[in-house]
Amino acid sequence: MEDNGESLILEYQKFIGDTLYDIWVYDEDLTQYDVHDSLEMGRYYPNEIFISTAELFLAYELADLSLDQKDKIVESNKCIKSTVMHEFTLDY
């Protein structure tokens, strides 16, 4: 995930037409924190985004799923990319 951070930042900036400043994306075992929700997929702190390393995600992005898989899911928030974009929005 950390290797893709810069490309995701660029994609987000293009989408919003604005700039994110000094934000870093990390992979993290979120279960190590005192307060932890077992369904938590990402965590935001000023200038830092932590994406869970737990196997909670269905895919990197929706495009990676087959049509049959897409038809069976109710929500699309279980993709790594959507979680990162959500956390970027918290920063923005």
PDB file of N, CA, C and O in Angstrom:
ATOM      1  N   MET A   1       0.825  -1.191   0.000  1.00  0.00           N
ATOM      2  CA  MET A   1       0.000   0.000   0.000  1.00  0.00           C
ATOM      3  C   MET A   1       0.866   1.251   0.000  1.00  0.00           C
ATOM      4  O   MET A   1       0.592   2.206  -0.727  1.00  0.00           O
ATOM      5  N   GLU A   2       1.906   1.241   0.813  1.00  0.00           N
ATOM      6  CA  GLU A   2       2.766   2.411   0.902  1.00  0.00           C
ATOM      7  C   GLU A   2       3.379   2.755  -0.459  1.00  0.00           C
ATOM      8  O   GLU A   2       3.609   3.925  -0.765  1.00  0.00           O
ATOM      9  N   ASP A   3       3.639   1.736  -1.263  1.00  0.00           N
ATOM     10  CA  ASP A   3       4.208   1.968  -2.601  1.00  0.00           C
ATOM     11  C   ASP A   3       3.222   2.655  -3.529  1.00  0.00           C
ATOM     12  O   ASP A   3       3.634   3.349  -4.458  1.00  0.00           O
ATOM     13  N   ASN A   4       1.915   2.475  -3.295  1.00  0.00           N
ATOM     14  CA  ASN A   4       0.884   3.076  -4.137  1.00  0.00           C
ATOM     15  C   ASN A   4       0.395   4.424  -3.614  1.00  0.00           C
ATOM     16  O   ASN A   4      -0.416   5.080  -4.268  1.00  0.00           O
ATOM     17  N   GLY A   5       0.869   4.839  -2.463  1.00  0.00           N
ATOM     18  CA  GLY A   5       0.382   6.064  -1.833  1.00  0.00           C
ATOM     19  C   GLY A   5       0.448   7.286  -2.734  1.00  0.00           C
ATOM     20  O   GLY A   5      -0.521   8.038  -2.839  1.00  0.00           O
ATOM     21  N   GLU A   6       1.583   7.484  -3.382  1.00  0.00           N
ATOM     22  CA  GLU A   6       1.752   8.680  -4.227  1.00  0.00           C
ATOM     23  C   GLU A   6       0.785   8.674  -5.408  1.00  0.00           C
ATOM     24  O   GLU A   6       0.212   9.714  -5.733  1.00  0.00           O
ATOM     25  N   SER A   7       0.593   7.534  -6.050  1.00  0.00           N
ATOM     26  CA  SER A   7      -0.323   7.476  -7.200  1.00  0.00           C
ATOM     27  C   SER A   7      -1.772   7.684  -6.758  1.00  0.00           C
ATOM     28  O   SER A   7      -2.562   8.286  -7.485  1.00  0.00           O
ATOM     29  N   LEU A   8      -2.119   7.191  -5.575  1.00  0.00           N
ATOM     30  CA  LEU A   8      -3.475   7.416  -5.060  1.00  0.00           C
ATOM     31  C   LEU A   8      -3.693   8.882  -4.702  1.00  0.00           C
ATOM     32  O   LEU A   8      -4.774   9.427  -4.928  1.00  0.00           O
ATOM     33  N   ILE A   9      -2.679   9.510  -4.151  1.00  0.00           N
ATOM     34  CA  ILE A   9      -2.779  10.945  -3.847  1.00  0.00           C
ATOM     35  C   ILE A   9      -2.999  11.736  -5.132  1.00  0.00           C
ATOM     36  O   ILE A   9      -3.852  12.623  -5.177  1.00  0.00           O
ATOM     37  N   LEU A  10      -2.239  11.424  -6.169  1.00  0.00           N
ATOM     38  CA  LEU A  10      -2.395  12.120  -7.452  1.00  0.00           C
ATOM     39  C   LEU A  10      -3.786  11.906  -8.033  1.00  0.00           C
ATOM     40  O   LEU A  10      -4.391  12.844  -8.552  1.00  0.00           O
ATOM     41  N   GLU A  11      -4.296  10.685  -7.951  1.00  0.00           N
ATOM     42  CA  GLU A  11      -5.645  10.397  -8.457  1.00  0.00           C
ATOM     43  C   GLU A  11      -6.696  11.176  -7.677  1.00  0.00           C
ATOM     44  O   GLU A  11      -7.628  11.717  -8.272  1.00  0.00           O
ATOM     45  N   TYR A  12      -6.563  11.241  -6.368  1.00  0.00           N
ATOM     46  CA  TYR A  12      -7.511  11.974  -5.531  1.00  0.00           C
ATOM     47  C   TYR A  12      -7.459  13.466  -5.844  1.00  0.00           C
ATOM     48  O   TYR A  12      -8.500  14.111  -5.965  1.00  0.00           O
ATOM     49  N   GLN A  13      -6.265  14.011  -5.976  1.00  0.00           N
ATOM     50  CA  GLN A  13      -6.105  15.436  -6.282  1.00  0.00           C
ATOM     51  C   GLN A  13      -6.739  15.773  -7.628  1.00  0.00           C
ATOM     52  O   GLN A  13      -7.369  16.821  -7.771  1.00  0.00           O
ATOM     53  N   LYS A  14      -6.578  14.904  -8.604  1.00  0.00           N
ATOM     54  CA  LYS A  14      -7.187  15.128  -9.923  1.00  0.00           C
ATOM     55  C   LYS A  14      -8.708  15.129  -9.793  1.00  0.00           C
ATOM     56  O   LYS A  14      -9.385  15.950 -10.412  1.00  0.00           O
ATOM     57  N   PHE A  15      -9.242  14.218  -8.996  1.00  0.00           N
ATOM     58  CA  PHE A  15     -10.687  14.112  -8.808  1.00  0.00           C
ATOM     59  C   PHE A  15     -11.263  15.364  -8.146  1.00  0.00           C
ATOM     60  O   PHE A  15     -12.296  15.873  -8.580  1.00  0.00           O
ATOM     61  N   ILE A  16     -10.603  15.863  -7.101  1.00  0.00           N
ATOM     62  CA  ILE A  16     -11.140  17.012  -6.363  1.00  0.00           C
ATOM     63  C   ILE A  16     -10.713  18.356  -6.966  1.00  0.00           C
ATOM     64  O   ILE A  16     -11.280  19.397  -6.635  1.00  0.00           O
ATOM     65  N   GLY A  17      -9.716  18.326  -7.848  1.00  0.00           N
ATOM     66  CA  GLY A  17      -9.241  19.571  -8.445  1.00  0.00           C
ATOM     67  C   GLY A  17      -8.528  20.459  -7.448  1.00  0.00           C
ATOM     68  O   GLY A  17      -8.566  21.683  -7.569  1.00  0.00           O
ATOM     69  N   ASP A  18      -7.888  19.867  -6.480  1.00  0.00           N
ATOM     70  CA  ASP A  18      -7.190  20.615  -5.441  1.00  0.00           C
ATOM     71  C   ASP A  18      -5.998  19.775  -4.972  1.00  0.00           C
ATOM     72  O   ASP A  18      -5.749  18.697  -5.512  1.00  0.00           O
ATOM     73  N   THR A  19      -5.277  20.257  -3.989  1.00  0.00           N
ATOM     74  CA  THR A  19      -4.037  19.614  -3.561  1.00  0.00           C
ATOM     75  C   THR A  19      -4.130  19.139  -2.111  1.00  0.00           C
ATOM     76  O   THR A  19      -4.675  19.832  -1.253  1.00  0.00           O
ATOM     77  N   LEU A  20      -3.597  17.962  -1.858  1.00  0.00           N
ATOM     78  CA  LEU A  20      -3.372  17.482  -0.499  1.00  0.00           C
ATOM     79  C   LEU A  20      -1.922  17.776  -0.160  1.00  0.00           C
ATOM     80  O   LEU A  20      -1.040  17.606  -1.002  1.00  0.00           O
ATOM     81  N   TYR A  21      -1.668  18.214   1.057  1.00  0.00           N
ATOM     82  CA  TYR A  21      -0.306  18.551   1.454  1.00  0.00           C
ATOM     83  C   TYR A  21       0.166  17.638   2.571  1.00  0.00           C
ATOM     84  O   TYR A  21      -0.569  17.366   3.520  1.00  0.00           O
ATOM     85  N   ASP A  22       1.408  17.164   2.446  1.00  0.00           N
ATOM     86  CA  ASP A  22       2.079  16.416   3.514  1.00  0.00           C
ATOM     87  C   ASP A  22       1.215  15.300   4.101  1.00  0.00           C
ATOM     88  O   ASP A  22       0.957  15.276   5.304  1.00  0.00           O
ATOM     89  N   ILE A  23       0.778  14.397   3.264  1.00  0.00           N
ATOM     90  CA  ILE A  23       0.008  13.254   3.750  1.00  0.00           C
ATOM     91  C   ILE A  23       0.749  11.971   3.383  1.00  0.00           C
ATOM     92  O   ILE A  23       1.276  11.842   2.278  1.00  0.00           O
ATOM     93  N   TRP A  24       0.781  11.051   4.298  1.00  0.00           N
ATOM     94  CA  TRP A  24       1.508   9.796   4.121  1.00  0.00           C
ATOM     95  C   TRP A  24       0.565   8.629   4.342  1.00  0.00           C
ATOM     96  O   TRP A  24      -0.307   8.682   5.209  1.00  0.00           O
ATOM     97  N   VAL A  25       0.741   7.570   3.550  1.00  0.00           N
ATOM     98  CA  VAL A  25      -0.097   6.375   3.641  1.00  0.00           C
ATOM     99  C   VAL A  25       0.764   5.202   4.117  1.00  0.00           C
ATOM    100  O   VAL A  25       1.839   4.946   3.574  1.00  0.00           O
ATOM    101  N   TYR A  26       0.274   4.499   5.136  1.00  0.00           N
ATOM    102  CA  TYR A  26       1.005   3.373   5.703  1.00  0.00           C
ATOM    103  C   TYR A  26       0.105   2.147   5.820  1.00  0.00           C
ATOM    104  O   TYR A  26      -1.113   2.270   5.950  1.00  0.00           O
ATOM    105  N   ASP A  27       0.716   0.965   5.774  1.00  0.00           N
ATOM    106  CA  ASP A  27       0.046  -0.288   6.121  1.00  0.00           C
ATOM    107  C   ASP A  27       0.237  -0.468   7.625  1.00  0.00           C
ATOM    108  O   ASP A  27       1.307  -0.185   8.164  1.00  0.00           O
ATOM    109  N   GLU A  28      -0.805  -0.939   8.291  1.00  0.00           N
ATOM    110  CA  GLU A  28      -0.693  -1.053   9.749  1.00  0.00           C
ATOM    111  C   GLU A  28      -1.626  -2.139  10.271  1.00  0.00           C
ATOM    112  O   GLU A  28      -2.727  -2.324   9.753  1.00  0.00           O
ATOM    113  N   ASP A  29      -1.183  -2.847  11.288  1.00  0.00           N
ATOM    114  CA  ASP A  29      -2.042  -3.777  12.011  1.00  0.00           C
ATOM    115  C   ASP A  29      -2.827  -2.942  13.014  1.00  0.00           C
ATOM    116  O   ASP A  29      -2.299  -2.578  14.065  1.00  0.00           O
ATOM    117  N   LEU A  30      -4.077  -2.638  12.702  1.00  0.00           N
ATOM    118  CA  LEU A  30      -4.865  -1.738  13.538  1.00  0.00           C
ATOM    119  C   LEU A  30      -5.343  -2.388  14.836  1.00  0.00           C
ATOM    120  O   LEU A  30      -5.866  -1.701  15.714  1.00  0.00           O
ATOM    121  N   THR A  31      -5.171  -3.693  14.964  1.00  0.00           N
ATOM    122  CA  THR A  31      -5.593  -4.365  16.193  1.00  0.00           C
ATOM    123  C   THR A  31      -4.676  -4.050  17.374  1.00  0.00           C
ATOM    124  O   THR A  31      -5.017  -4.356  18.517  1.00  0.00           O
ATOM    125  N   GLN A  32      -3.534  -3.451  17.115  1.00  0.00           N
ATOM    126  CA  GLN A  32      -2.598  -3.135  18.198  1.00  0.00           C
ATOM    127  C   GLN A  32      -3.022  -1.922  19.025  1.00  0.00           C
ATOM    128  O   GLN A  32      -2.463  -1.685  20.095  1.00  0.00           O
ATOM    129  N   TYR A  33      -3.998  -1.154  18.547  1.00  0.00           N
ATOM    130  CA  TYR A  33      -4.441   0.036  19.268  1.00  0.00           C
ATOM    131  C   TYR A  33      -5.391  -0.344  20.398  1.00  0.00           C
ATOM    132  O   TYR A  33      -6.112  -1.337  20.305  1.00  0.00           O
ATOM    133  N   ASP A  34      -5.387   0.455  21.470  1.00  0.00           N
ATOM    134  CA  ASP A  34      -6.247   0.184  22.620  1.00  0.00           C
ATOM    135  C   ASP A  34      -7.720   0.198  22.231  1.00  0.00           C
ATOM    136  O   ASP A  34      -8.482  -0.671  22.655  1.00  0.00           O
ATOM    137  N   VAL A  35      -8.120   1.169  21.436  1.00  0.00           N
ATOM    138  CA  VAL A  35      -9.497   1.258  20.968  1.00  0.00           C
ATOM    139  C   VAL A  35      -9.502   0.770  19.526  1.00  0.00           C
ATOM    140  O   VAL A  35      -8.925   1.399  18.640  1.00  0.00           O
ATOM    141  N   HIS A  36     -10.168  -0.366  19.307  1.00  0.00           N
ATOM    142  CA  HIS A  36     -10.157  -0.964  17.976  1.00  0.00           C
ATOM    143  C   HIS A  36     -11.512  -1.584  17.663  1.00  0.00           C
ATOM    144  O   HIS A  36     -12.070  -2.333  18.466  1.00  0.00           O
ATOM    145  N   ASP A  37     -12.023  -1.263  16.503  1.00  0.00           N
ATOM    146  CA  ASP A  37     -13.241  -1.872  15.981  1.00  0.00           C
ATOM    147  C   ASP A  37     -12.796  -2.976  15.033  1.00  0.00           C
ATOM    148  O   ASP A  37     -11.976  -2.724  14.150  1.00  0.00           O
ATOM    149  N   SER A  38     -13.303  -4.171  15.185  1.00  0.00           N
ATOM    150  CA  SER A  38     -12.856  -5.298  14.362  1.00  0.00           C
ATOM    151  C   SER A  38     -13.149  -5.105  12.884  1.00  0.00           C
ATOM    152  O   SER A  38     -12.575  -5.803  12.049  1.00  0.00           O
ATOM    153  N   LEU A  39     -14.031  -4.171  12.543  1.00  0.00           N
ATOM    154  CA  LEU A  39     -14.349  -3.887  11.142  1.00  0.00           C
ATOM    155  C   LEU A  39     -13.624  -2.659  10.605  1.00  0.00           C
ATOM    156  O   LEU A  39     -13.813  -2.273   9.452  1.00  0.00           O
ATOM    157  N   GLU A  40     -12.800  -2.053  11.442  1.00  0.00           N
ATOM    158  CA  GLU A  40     -12.077  -0.847  11.049  1.00  0.00           C
ATOM    159  C   GLU A  40     -11.075  -1.164   9.943  1.00  0.00           C
ATOM    160  O   GLU A  40     -10.233  -2.051  10.084  1.00  0.00           O
ATOM    161  N   MET A  41     -11.181  -0.426   8.843  1.00  0.00           N
ATOM    162  CA  MET A  41     -10.345  -0.692   7.679  1.00  0.00           C
ATOM    163  C   MET A  41      -9.266   0.364   7.487  1.00  0.00           C
ATOM    164  O   MET A  41      -8.267   0.123   6.809  1.00  0.00           O
ATOM    165  N   GLY A  42      -9.467   1.519   8.076  1.00  0.00           N
ATOM    166  CA  GLY A  42      -8.494   2.587   7.963  1.00  0.00           C
ATOM    167  C   GLY A  42      -8.588   3.508   9.158  1.00  0.00           C
ATOM    168  O   GLY A  42      -9.594   3.542   9.867  1.00  0.00           O
ATOM    169  N   ARG A  43      -7.532   4.243   9.363  1.00  0.00           N
ATOM    170  CA  ARG A  43      -7.485   5.180  10.486  1.00  0.00           C
ATOM    171  C   ARG A  43      -6.761   6.440  10.026  1.00  0.00           C
ATOM    172  O   ARG A  43      -5.733   6.374   9.351  1.00  0.00           O
ATOM    173  N   TYR A  44      -7.312   7.577  10.401  1.00  0.00           N
ATOM    174  CA  TYR A  44      -6.734   8.859   9.990  1.00  0.00           C
ATOM    175  C   TYR A  44      -6.206   9.609  11.203  1.00  0.00           C
ATOM    176  O   TYR A  44      -6.872   9.702  12.235  1.00  0.00           O
ATOM    177  N   TYR A  45      -5.013  10.136  11.063  1.00  0.00           N
ATOM    178  CA  TYR A  45      -4.430  11.100  11.984  1.00  0.00           C
ATOM    179  C   TYR A  45      -3.940  12.249  11.112  1.00  0.00           C
ATOM    180  O   TYR A  45      -3.672  12.037   9.930  1.00  0.00           O
ATOM    181  N   PRO A  46      -3.815  13.448  11.649  1.00  0.00           N
ATOM    182  CA  PRO A  46      -3.340  14.550  10.806  1.00  0.00           C
ATOM    183  C   PRO A  46      -2.057  14.165  10.054  1.00  0.00           C
ATOM    184  O   PRO A  46      -1.053  13.786  10.657  1.00  0.00           O
ATOM    185  N   ASN A  47      -2.123  14.271   8.742  1.00  0.00           N
ATOM    186  CA  ASN A  47      -1.017  13.990   7.823  1.00  0.00           C
ATOM    187  C   ASN A  47      -0.656  12.514   7.684  1.00  0.00           C
ATOM    188  O   ASN A  47       0.308  12.186   6.991  1.00  0.00           O
ATOM    189  N   GLU A  48      -1.402  11.619   8.323  1.00  0.00           N
ATOM    190  CA  GLU A  48      -1.095  10.195   8.228  1.00  0.00           C
ATOM    191  C   GLU A  48      -2.369   9.365   8.082  1.00  0.00           C
ATOM    192  O   GLU A  48      -3.368   9.591   8.765  1.00  0.00           O
ATOM    193  N   ILE A  49      -2.296   8.398   7.169  1.00  0.00           N
ATOM    194  CA  ILE A  49      -3.390   7.459   6.970  1.00  0.00           C
ATOM    195  C   ILE A  49      -2.830   6.056   7.172  1.00  0.00           C
ATOM    196  O   ILE A  49      -1.798   5.698   6.604  1.00  0.00           O
ATOM    197  N   PHE A  50      -3.520   5.278   7.980  1.00  0.00           N
ATOM    198  CA  PHE A  50      -3.125   3.897   8.225  1.00  0.00           C
ATOM    199  C   PHE A  50      -4.215   2.987   7.676  1.00  0.00           C
ATOM    200  O   PHE A  50      -5.383   3.113   8.043  1.00  0.00           O
ATOM    201  N   ILE A  51      -3.828   2.072   6.797  1.00  0.00           N
ATOM    202  CA  ILE A  51      -4.759   1.133   6.194  1.00  0.00           C
ATOM    203  C   ILE A  51      -4.506  -0.242   6.807  1.00  0.00           C
ATOM    204  O   ILE A  51      -3.363  -0.688   6.907  1.00  0.00           O
ATOM    205  N   SER A  52      -5.568  -0.895   7.210  1.00  0.00           N
ATOM    206  CA  SER A  52      -5.475  -2.180   7.894  1.00  0.00           C
ATOM    207  C   SER A  52      -4.811  -3.247   7.034  1.00  0.00           C
ATOM    208  O   SER A  52      -5.027  -3.323   5.825  1.00  0.00           O
ATOM    209  N   THR A  53      -4.005  -4.059   7.685  1.00  0.00           N
ATOM    210  CA  THR A  53      -3.394  -5.205   7.015  1.00  0.00           C
ATOM    211  C   THR A  53      -4.232  -6.466   7.209  1.00  0.00           C
ATOM    212  O   THR A  53      -3.900  -7.522   6.670  1.00  0.00           O
ATOM    213  N   ALA A  54      -5.314  -6.359   7.974  1.00  0.00           N
ATOM    214  CA  ALA A  54      -6.204  -7.510   8.183  1.00  0.00           C
ATOM    215  C   ALA A  54      -6.902  -7.870   6.880  1.00  0.00           C
ATOM    216  O   ALA A  54      -7.068  -7.026   5.999  1.00  0.00           O
ATOM    217  N   GLU A  55      -7.299  -9.098   6.770  1.00  0.00           N
ATOM    218  CA  GLU A  55      -7.951  -9.553   5.538  1.00  0.00           C
ATOM    219  C   GLU A  55      -9.443  -9.230   5.569  1.00  0.00           C
ATOM    220  O   GLU A  55     -10.287 -10.126   5.601  1.00  0.00           O
ATOM    221  N   LEU A  56      -9.748  -7.944   5.559  1.00  0.00           N
ATOM    222  CA  LEU A  56     -11.128  -7.463   5.585  1.00  0.00           C
ATOM    223  C   LEU A  56     -11.608  -7.042   4.202  1.00  0.00           C
ATOM    224  O   LEU A  56     -12.809  -6.884   3.981  1.00  0.00           O
ATOM    225  N   PHE A  57     -10.693  -6.864   3.289  1.00  0.00           N
ATOM    226  CA  PHE A  57     -11.014  -6.294   1.991  1.00  0.00           C
ATOM    227  C   PHE A  57     -11.405  -7.356   0.975  1.00  0.00           C
ATOM    228  O   PHE A  57     -10.900  -8.478   1.006  1.00  0.00           O
ATOM    229  N   LEU A  58     -12.311  -6.990   0.073  1.00  0.00           N
ATOM    230  CA  LEU A  58     -12.715  -7.885  -1.010  1.00  0.00           C
ATOM    231  C   LEU A  58     -11.737  -7.820  -2.174  1.00  0.00           C
ATOM    232  O   LEU A  58     -11.491  -8.822  -2.844  1.00  0.00           O
ATOM    233  N   ALA A  59     -11.184  -6.641  -2.409  1.00  0.00           N
ATOM    234  CA  ALA A  59     -10.284  -6.434  -3.543  1.00  0.00           C
ATOM    235  C   ALA A  59      -9.593  -5.091  -3.375  1.00  0.00           C
ATOM    236  O   ALA A  59      -9.903  -4.327  -2.460  1.00  0.00           O
ATOM    237  N   TYR A  60      -8.657  -4.814  -4.268  1.00  0.00           N
ATOM    238  CA  TYR A  60      -8.008  -3.501  -4.259  1.00  0.00           C
ATOM    239  C   TYR A  60      -9.003  -2.423  -4.682  1.00  0.00           C
ATOM    240  O   TYR A  60      -9.125  -1.386  -4.030  1.00  0.00           O
ATOM    241  N   GLU A  61      -9.718  -2.682  -5.787  1.00  0.00           N
ATOM    242  CA  GLU A  61     -10.755  -1.752  -6.246  1.00  0.00           C
ATOM    243  C   GLU A  61     -11.868  -2.549  -6.912  1.00  0.00           C
ATOM    244  O   GLU A  61     -11.691  -3.727  -7.221  1.00  0.00           O
ATOM    245  N   LEU A  62     -13.012  -1.911  -7.134  1.00  0.00           N
ATOM    246  CA  LEU A  62     -14.163  -2.595  -7.719  1.00  0.00           C
ATOM    247  C   LEU A  62     -13.850  -3.236  -9.064  1.00  0.00           C
ATOM    248  O   LEU A  62     -14.387  -4.297  -9.383  1.00  0.00           O
ATOM    249  N   ALA A  63     -12.999  -2.612  -9.845  1.00  0.00           N
ATOM    250  CA  ALA A  63     -12.657  -3.139 -11.168  1.00  0.00           C
ATOM    251  C   ALA A  63     -12.023  -4.526 -11.089  1.00  0.00           C
ATOM    252  O   ALA A  63     -12.013  -5.253 -12.082  1.00  0.00           O
ATOM    253  N   ASP A  64     -11.499  -4.899  -9.938  1.00  0.00           N
ATOM    254  CA  ASP A  64     -10.870  -6.209  -9.758  1.00  0.00           C
ATOM    255  C   ASP A  64     -11.883  -7.330  -9.538  1.00  0.00           C
ATOM    256  O   ASP A  64     -11.524  -8.507  -9.581  1.00  0.00           O
ATOM    257  N   LEU A  65     -13.140  -6.975  -9.303  1.00  0.00           N
ATOM    258  CA  LEU A  65     -14.175  -7.976  -9.053  1.00  0.00           C
ATOM    259  C   LEU A  65     -14.887  -8.366 -10.341  1.00  0.00           C
ATOM    260  O   LEU A  65     -15.020  -7.555 -11.257  1.00  0.00           O
ATOM    261  N   SER A  66     -15.338  -9.597 -10.404  1.00  0.00           N
ATOM    262  CA  SER A  66     -16.116 -10.044 -11.562  1.00  0.00           C
ATOM    263  C   SER A  66     -17.520  -9.433 -11.479  1.00  0.00           C
ATOM    264  O   SER A  66     -17.912  -8.919 -10.432  1.00  0.00           O
ATOM    265  N   LEU A  67     -18.262  -9.489 -12.563  1.00  0.00           N
ATOM    266  CA  LEU A  67     -19.632  -8.962 -12.564  1.00  0.00           C
ATOM    267  C   LEU A  67     -20.491  -9.700 -11.542  1.00  0.00           C
ATOM    268  O   LEU A  67     -21.321  -9.095 -10.863  1.00  0.00           O
ATOM    269  N   ASP A  68     -20.287 -11.007 -11.439  1.00  0.00           N
ATOM    270  CA  ASP A  68     -21.031 -11.809 -10.470  1.00  0.00           C
ATOM    271  C   ASP A  68     -20.716 -11.361  -9.042  1.00  0.00           C
ATOM    272  O   ASP A  68     -21.622 -11.241  -8.218  1.00  0.00           O
ATOM    273  N   GLN A  69     -19.443 -11.115  -8.745  1.00  0.00           N
ATOM    274  CA  GLN A  69     -19.054 -10.651  -7.409  1.00  0.00           C
ATOM    275  C   GLN A  69     -19.653  -9.280  -7.120  1.00  0.00           C
ATOM    276  O   GLN A  69     -20.123  -9.026  -6.011  1.00  0.00           O
ATOM    277  N   LYS A  70     -19.638  -8.395  -8.115  1.00  0.00           N
ATOM    278  CA  LYS A  70     -20.208  -7.052  -7.925  1.00  0.00           C
ATOM    279  C   LYS A  70     -21.702  -7.118  -7.649  1.00  0.00           C
ATOM    280  O   LYS A  70     -22.219  -6.343  -6.845  1.00  0.00           O
ATOM    281  N   ASP A  71     -22.402  -8.040  -8.310  1.00  0.00           N
ATOM    282  CA  ASP A  71     -23.848  -8.187  -8.112  1.00  0.00           C
ATOM    283  C   ASP A  71     -24.192  -8.666  -6.708  1.00  0.00           C
ATOM    284  O   ASP A  71     -25.282  -8.391  -6.207  1.00  0.00           O
ATOM    285  N   LYS A  72     -23.272  -9.378  -6.073  1.00  0.00           N
ATOM    286  CA  LYS A  72     -23.540  -9.974  -4.760  1.00  0.00           C
ATOM    287  C   LYS A  72     -23.213  -9.066  -3.586  1.00  0.00           C
ATOM    288  O   LYS A  72     -23.618  -9.351  -2.459  1.00  0.00           O
ATOM    289  N   ILE A  73     -22.488  -7.978  -3.826  1.00  0.00           N
ATOM    290  CA  ILE A  73     -22.158  -7.103  -2.698  1.00  0.00           C
ATOM    291  C   ILE A  73     -23.151  -5.951  -2.608  1.00  0.00           C
ATOM    292  O   ILE A  73     -23.591  -5.405  -3.620  1.00  0.00           O
ATOM    293  N   VAL A  74     -23.488  -5.600  -1.393  1.00  0.00           N
ATOM    294  CA  VAL A  74     -24.454  -4.529  -1.145  1.00  0.00           C
ATOM    295  C   VAL A  74     -23.751  -3.174  -1.093  1.00  0.00           C
ATOM    296  O   VAL A  74     -24.283  -2.170  -1.566  1.00  0.00           O
ATOM    297  N   GLU A  75     -22.552  -3.155  -0.515  1.00  0.00           N
ATOM    298  CA  GLU A  75     -21.781  -1.922  -0.383  1.00  0.00           C
ATOM    299  C   GLU A  75     -20.412  -2.128  -1.006  1.00  0.00           C
ATOM    300  O   GLU A  75     -19.884  -3.240  -1.016  1.00  0.00           O
ATOM    301  N   SER A  76     -19.845  -1.055  -1.522  1.00  0.00           N
ATOM    302  CA  SER A  76     -18.532  -1.161  -2.169  1.00  0.00           C
ATOM    303  C   SER A  76     -17.415  -0.570  -1.314  1.00  0.00           C
ATOM    304  O   SER A  76     -16.361  -0.198  -1.830  1.00  0.00           O
ATOM    305  N   ASN A  77     -17.649  -0.488  -0.019  1.00  0.00           N
ATOM    306  CA  ASN A  77     -16.641   0.120   0.847  1.00  0.00           C
ATOM    307  C   ASN A  77     -15.615  -0.880   1.364  1.00  0.00           C
ATOM    308  O   ASN A  77     -14.807  -0.541   2.228  1.00  0.00           O
ATOM    309  N   LYS A  78     -15.634  -2.096   0.852  1.00  0.00           N
ATOM    310  CA  LYS A  78     -14.672  -3.089   1.313  1.00  0.00           C
ATOM    311  C   LYS A  78     -13.538  -3.278   0.316  1.00  0.00           C
ATOM    312  O   LYS A  78     -12.987  -4.370   0.176  1.00  0.00           O
ATOM    313  N   CYS A  79     -13.204  -2.205  -0.366  1.00  0.00           N
ATOM    314  CA  CYS A  79     -12.064  -2.217  -1.274  1.00  0.00           C
ATOM    315  C   CYS A  79     -10.992  -1.298  -0.691  1.00  0.00           C
ATOM    316  O   CYS A  79     -11.304  -0.271  -0.089  1.00  0.00           O
ATOM    317  N   ILE A  80      -9.757  -1.667  -0.870  1.00  0.00           N
ATOM    318  CA  ILE A  80      -8.652  -0.882  -0.320  1.00  0.00           C
ATOM    319  C   ILE A  80      -8.690   0.547  -0.851  1.00  0.00           C
ATOM    320  O   ILE A  80      -8.553   1.505  -0.090  1.00  0.00           O
ATOM    321  N   LYS A  81      -8.877   0.683  -2.154  1.00  0.00           N
ATOM    322  CA  LYS A  81      -8.848   2.015  -2.768  1.00  0.00           C
ATOM    323  C   LYS A  81      -9.948   2.914  -2.197  1.00  0.00           C
ATOM    324  O   LYS A  81      -9.694   4.087  -1.920  1.00  0.00           O
ATOM    325  N   SER A  82     -11.156   2.394  -2.018  1.00  0.00           N
ATOM    326  CA  SER A  82     -12.236   3.228  -1.477  1.00  0.00           C
ATOM    327  C   SER A  82     -11.949   3.635  -0.033  1.00  0.00           C
ATOM    328  O   SER A  82     -12.311   4.734   0.386  1.00  0.00           O
ATOM    329  N   THR A  83     -11.306   2.762   0.721  1.00  0.00           N
ATOM    330  CA  THR A  83     -10.935   3.094   2.100  1.00  0.00           C
ATOM    331  C   THR A  83      -9.895   4.212   2.117  1.00  0.00           C
ATOM    332  O   THR A  83     -10.001   5.151   2.907  1.00  0.00           O
ATOM    333  N   VAL A  84      -8.900   4.111   1.256  1.00  0.00           N
ATOM    334  CA  VAL A  84      -7.876   5.162   1.182  1.00  0.00           C
ATOM    335  C   VAL A  84      -8.512   6.488   0.774  1.00  0.00           C
ATOM    336  O   VAL A  84      -8.201   7.524   1.362  1.00  0.00           O
ATOM    337  N   MET A  85      -9.394   6.473  -0.217  1.00  0.00           N
ATOM    338  CA  MET A  85     -10.041   7.709  -0.672  1.00  0.00           C
ATOM    339  C   MET A  85     -10.888   8.319   0.440  1.00  0.00           C
ATOM    340  O   MET A  85     -10.935   9.541   0.583  1.00  0.00           O
ATOM    341  N   HIS A  86     -11.554   7.483   1.223  1.00  0.00           N
ATOM    342  CA  HIS A  86     -12.322   7.969   2.372  1.00  0.00           C
ATOM    343  C   HIS A  86     -11.404   8.680   3.365  1.00  0.00           C
ATOM    344  O   HIS A  86     -11.727   9.764   3.852  1.00  0.00           O
ATOM    345  N   GLU A  87     -10.265   8.069   3.658  1.00  0.00           N
ATOM    346  CA  GLU A  87      -9.329   8.668   4.606  1.00  0.00           C
ATOM    347  C   GLU A  87      -8.726   9.962   4.046  1.00  0.00           C
ATOM    348  O   GLU A  87      -8.492  10.905   4.802  1.00  0.00           O
ATOM    349  N   PHE A  88      -8.474  10.021   2.737  1.00  0.00           N
ATOM    350  CA  PHE A  88      -8.010  11.272   2.124  1.00  0.00           C
ATOM    351  C   PHE A  88      -9.053  12.380   2.329  1.00  0.00           C
ATOM    352  O   PHE A  88      -8.700  13.530   2.591  1.00  0.00           O
ATOM    353  N   THR A  89     -10.313  12.031   2.211  1.00  0.00           N
ATOM    354  CA  THR A  89     -11.378  13.024   2.380  1.00  0.00           C
ATOM    355  C   THR A  89     -11.383  13.573   3.799  1.00  0.00           C
ATOM    356  O   THR A  89     -11.663  14.754   4.000  1.00  0.00           O
ATOM    357  N   LEU A  90     -11.082  12.747   4.774  1.00  0.00           N
ATOM    358  CA  LEU A  90     -10.972  13.232   6.154  1.00  0.00           C
ATOM    359  C   LEU A  90      -9.844  14.266   6.263  1.00  0.00           C
ATOM    360  O   LEU A  90      -9.968  15.259   6.981  1.00  0.00           O
ATOM    361  N   ASP A  91      -8.754  14.021   5.548  1.00  0.00           N
ATOM    362  CA  ASP A  91      -7.638  14.973   5.566  1.00  0.00           C
ATOM    363  C   ASP A  91      -8.004  16.248   4.831  1.00  0.00           C
ATOM    364  O   ASP A  91      -7.674  17.346   5.278  1.00  0.00           O
ATOM    365  N   TYR A  92      -8.691  16.102   3.696  1.00  0.00           N
ATOM    366  CA  TYR A  92      -9.018  17.257   2.877  1.00  0.00           C
ATOM    367  C   TYR A  92      -9.974  18.179   3.597  1.00  0.00           C
ATOM    368  O   TYR A  92     -10.362  19.213   3.053  1.00  0.00           O
TER     369      TYR A  92
END
